[in-house]
């Protein structure tokens, strides 16, 4: 509801009730740098979704078309 991702919608992939956070598909994306696992290979940068505070999301219900 607030921040750079306000107004976006997505599926809740995972909930963390003890932390009060949820992981939402396509929201709160950050670049994560990965080290090369094998010698001679290159590392890479991936986009990864990080958990969002549950107080900053709200449920959106699909409406049945009449």
QUIBELUR-V123307 format. One line per field, one symbol per residue. phi: phi as a letter, one per 40 degrees, with the letter a starting at -180 (. if undefined). burial: + if it has 9 or more other ideal C-beta (glycine too) atoms within 8 Angstrom, else -. A space follows every 50 residues. Layout:
# QUIBELUR-V123307
phi = ???
burial = ???
This chain:
# QUIBELUR-V123307
phi = .bgcccgcbacccabbcccgbbbbcgbfcbcbcbcccbcgcccabbcbcb cbccccbacbcccccc
burial = -----------+---+----+++++-+++-------------------+- ++-+--+---------
